[in-house]
């Protein structure tokens, strides 16, 4: 798959996998494949294993490798796989090389969690990863409003395999200026804040959005994208209103239930267990009822 094909694949619904756990607390591979196949069969064409909805920071290295290979073995011949990588530079580089060996088409680089970072350091971090896997498309995951247009330009100028940005800063007003500074055709910009923000980021130039909802209701996410692409904004907002209660549940208390609500819905659909790992927890009984009401509304 060419770098341009990876860039174009980002202009879509980018599914972030969940990582189901079995009764012993390990990764439930059968449940993983069941959920994955369900939304790929529904028409999702771009998948990110080992994202935040995958509980990236609670998975050990073997589990991260298992999630990656389970994804590529199951669907890499049908979709674009962009694997999540991160942590320190050496580990992120090793994970990126492993993604290439496993048959992924790109890597999504988690926002560095180091408490101190400079713009030059941010560029250097991503450049080290990109240069290690020149054959893969590289997508920085940006959650900090401090990453400036100059940093994006410097990275794009240095690394031709940086093909897009997963932009998760809740400030759609900043996006048009960033896109103009970098060049509209150079990078694909993806709304990293899922369906809730997708219509607003669309107006600013983000032609794709990430989604955890796809694990539960892929047709809703695909319908929203299709309506945005068709310019049918009133109809798109009708879909947005339909799915917003689910996203609002996920966003409560600083996104504390972001993953838990998705897994609760999957458990109620009989697709996997609701188990999550600390530092997150399962939803409350009242929230289970809210999830059930949302599923019934669909």
C-alpha positions in Angstrom: 0.0 0.0 0.0 1.4 3.4 -1.0 1.8 6.3 1.4 -0.8 8.2 -0.6 -3.2 5.3 -0.2 -2.7 5.4 3.6 -3.2 9.2 3.6 -6.5 8.7 1.7 -7.6 5.9 4.1 -7.5 8.4 6.9 -10.3 10.4 5.3 -12.8 8.0 6.7 -14.2 6.6 9.9 -11.0 5.3 11.7 -12.0 2.5 14.0 -10.2 2.2 17.3 -10.3 -1.4 18.5 -11.3 -2.5 22.0 -9.3 -5.2 23.8 -11.8 -7.7 25.3 -10.5 -9.6 28.4 -11.4 -13.1 29.3 -12.5 -14.4 32.8 -8.8 -14.9 33.8 -8.0 -11.3 32.9 -6.1 -12.0 29.7 -6.8 -10.9 26.2 -9.9 -12.6 24.7 -8.7 -13.2 21.2 -12.0 -14.8 20.0 -13.9 -11.8 21.3 -11.5 -9.4 19.8 -11.9 -11.0 16.3 -15.7 -11.1 16.7 -16.0 -7.4 17.4 -13.4 -6.5 14.8 -15.0 -8.6 12.0 -18.4 -7.2 12.8 -17.5 -3.6 11.9 -15.2 -4.4 9.1 -18.1 -6.4 7.6 -20.3 -3.3 8.0 -17.9 -1.3 5.8 -15.2 0.2 8.1 -12.0 0.5 6.0 -9.4 1.9 8.5 -8.6 0.3 11.8 -6.2 1.3 14.6 -5.3 -1.5 17.1 -3.6 -0.4 20.3 -5.3 3.0 20.6 -6.6 4.6 23.7 -10.0 2.7 23.4 -7.8 -0.4 23.2 -6.5 0.4 26.7 -3.1 1.0 25.3 -1.4 1.9 28.6 -2.8 -1.0 30.5 -1.4 -3.6 28.0 1.9 -5.3 28.4 4.3 -5.6 25.4 3.2 -9.2 24.6 -0.5 -8.1 24.7 0.2 -5.1 22.4 1.9 -7.4 20.0 -1.0 -9.8 20.2 -3.6 -7.1 19.5 -1.5 -5.9 16.5 -1.1 -9.4 15.0 -4.7 -10.4 15.7 -5.8 -7.4 13.7 -3.4 -7.8 10.8 -4.1 -11.6 10.6 -7.8 -11.1 10.6 -8.3 -8.0 8.3 -5.1 -6.5 6.9 -6.0 -7.8 3.4 -9.3 -6.0 3.6 -8.6 -2.7 5.4 -5.9 -0.2 6.2 -4.3 -1.0 9.6 -2.6 1.8 11.4 -1.1 0.5 14.6 -0.8 2.5 17.8 2.8 2.9 19.1 4.3 5.0 21.9 6.2 5.3 25.2 9.9 6.2 25.0 11.6 6.7 21.6 13.4 3.3 21.6 10.2 1.4 22.5 8.1 3.4 20.0 10.6 2.6 17.2 10.6 -1.1 18.1 6.8 -1.2 18.1 6.7 0.6 14.7 9.2 -1.9 13.2 7.1 -4.7 14.7 4.0 -3.2 13.0 5.8 -3.2 9.7 6.8 -6.9 10.2 3.2 -7.7 11.1 1.8 -6.3 7.9 0.4 -3.0 9.2 0.2 -0.1 6.7 1.0 2.7 9.1 1.5 3.7 12.7 -0.4 6.2 15.0 2.0 7.7 17.5 0.4 8.4 20.8 0.9 11.8 22.3 4.1 11.7 24.4 3.3 11.5 28.1 6.6 12.9 29.3 5.7 15.9 31.6 8.2 18.1 29.9 8.5 18.5 26.1 9.6 21.2 23.7 8.4 21.7 20.2 11.8 20.7 18.8 11.7 17.6 21.0 8.2 16.7 19.8 9.5 16.9 16.2 12.6 14.9 17.0 10.5 12.2 18.7 8.2 11.7 15.7 11.1 12.0 13.3 13.0 9.1 15.0 9.9 6.9 14.6 9.2 8.0 11.0 12.7 7.4 9.9 12.8 3.9 11.3 9.8 2.8 9.1 10.0 4.8 5.9 7.7 2.4 4.2 4.8 3.1 6.7 2.5 6.0 6.9 3.0 7.9 10.2 0.2 9.7 12.0 1.0 11.8 15.1 -1.8 11.8 17.7 -2.0 15.3 19.0 -3.8 16.2 22.3 -1.9 19.3 23.2 -2.8 22.7 22.0 0.9 23.7 22.4 1.9 21.9 19.2 2.1 24.7 16.7 1.9 25.0 13.0 5.7 25.4 12.8 6.1 22.0 14.4 3.7 20.4 12.0 5.5 22.0 9.0 8.9 21.0 10.3 7.9 17.4 10.7 6.2 17.3 7.3 9.2 18.9 5.6 11.6 16.3 7.2 9.5 13.1 7.0 7.7 12.4 3.7 6.0 9.4 5.3 4.1 11.5 7.9 0.8 11.3 6.1 -1.7 12.7 8.6 -2.6 14.0 12.0 -5.0 12.7 14.5 -6.0 16.0 16.0 -7.7 15.7 19.4 -7.5 19.3 20.7 -11.1 20.4 21.4 -10.6 23.6 19.4 -12.0 23.3 15.9 -11.3 27.1 15.3 -7.6 26.4 15.3 -7.7 23.7 12.7 -8.1 25.8 9.5 -5.0 27.8 10.3 -3.0 24.7 10.9 -4.1 23.1 7.7 -3.3 26.3 5.7 0.1 26.6 7.3 1.1 23.0 6.4 -0.6 22.9 3.1 -4.1 21.4 2.5 -2.8 18.5 0.3 0.1 17.5 2.4 -1.5 15.8 5.3 -4.9 14.2 6.1 -6.4 15.7 9.2 -8.5 13.4 11.4 -10.8 14.6 14.1 -9.5 12.6 17.1 -12.4 13.5 19.3 -14.9 11.1 17.6 -18.4 11.7 16.4 -19.3 14.4 18.9 -16.8 16.8 17.4 -16.7 15.4 13.8 -19.2 17.8 12.2 -17.4 20.8 13.6 -13.9 19.6 12.6 -15.3 18.7 9.2 -16.1 22.4 8.6 -12.5 23.2 9.5 -11.0 20.7 7.1 -10.8 17.3 8.9 -12.1 14.7 6.4 -12.1 11.8 8.8 -12.8 11.0 12.4 -11.8 8.4 14.9 -14.5 6.3 16.5 -15.0 3.9 19.4 -18.7 3.8 18.7 -18.0 1.7 15.6 -17.4 -1.3 17.9 -21.0 -1.0 18.9 -23.0 0.7 16.1 -20.8 1.0 13.0 -23.7 1.9 10.7 -24.3 5.1 12.7 -20.7 6.2 12.3 -20.7 5.4 8.6 -24.0 7.2 8.0 -22.6 10.3 9.7 -19.5 10.3 7.5 -21.6 9.7 4.3 -23.9 12.6 5.1 -20.9 14.9 5.8 -19.3 13.9 2.6 -22.6 14.6 0.7 -22.9 18.0 2.3 -26.2 17.1 3.9 -25.5 18.9 7.1 -29.1 18.9 8.5 -29.3 15.1 8.1 -25.8 14.7 9.5 -26.8 16.6 12.6 -29.9 14.3 13.0 -27.5 11.3 13.2 -25.2 13.3 15.6 -28.1 14.0 17.9 -29.0 10.3 17.9 -25.6 9.1 18.9 -24.6 12.0 21.2 -26.1 10.4 24.4 -23.6 7.5 24.0 -20.7 9.9 23.5 -21.8 12.0 26.4 -21.7 9.0 28.7 -18.2 8.3 27.5 -17.1 11.8 28.2 -18.3 12.2 31.8 -15.8 13.0 34.5 -13.0 13.7 32.1 -13.6 10.7 29.9 -13.4 8.3 32.8 -16.0 6.0 31.2 -14.7 6.3 27.6 -13.8 2.7 27.3 -16.1 1.3 30.0 -19.3 2.5 28.2 -18.2 0.8 24.9 -17.4 -2.4 26.7 -20.7 -2.3 28.6 -22.6 -2.0 25.3 -20.6 -4.8 23.8 -21.4 -7.0 26.8 -25.1 -6.2 26.5 -24.9 -7.2 22.8 -23.3 -10.5 23.8 -20.0 -9.8 22.0 -17.5 -9.7 24.8 -17.1 -9.2 28.6 -17.4 -5.8 30.2 -14.1 -6.1 32.0 -11.7 -3.2 32.0 -8.4 -2.7 33.8 -7.3 -0.1 36.4 -7.0 2.8 36.4 -10.5 2.7 34.8 -13.5 0.8 36.1 -16.7 -0.7 35.0 -19.8 1.5 34.7 -22.3 1.8 37.6 -25.7 0.0 37.6 -27.4 3.2 36.7 -25.1 3.7 33.7 -25.8 0.2 32.6 -29.4 1.1 32.3 -28.4 4.2 30.3 -26.5 2.0 27.9 -29.4 -0.3 27.6 -31.7 2.6 26.8 -29.3 3.8 24.1 -29.1 0.4 22.5 -32.9 0.2 22.5 -33.1 3.6 20.8 -31.2 2.3 17.9 
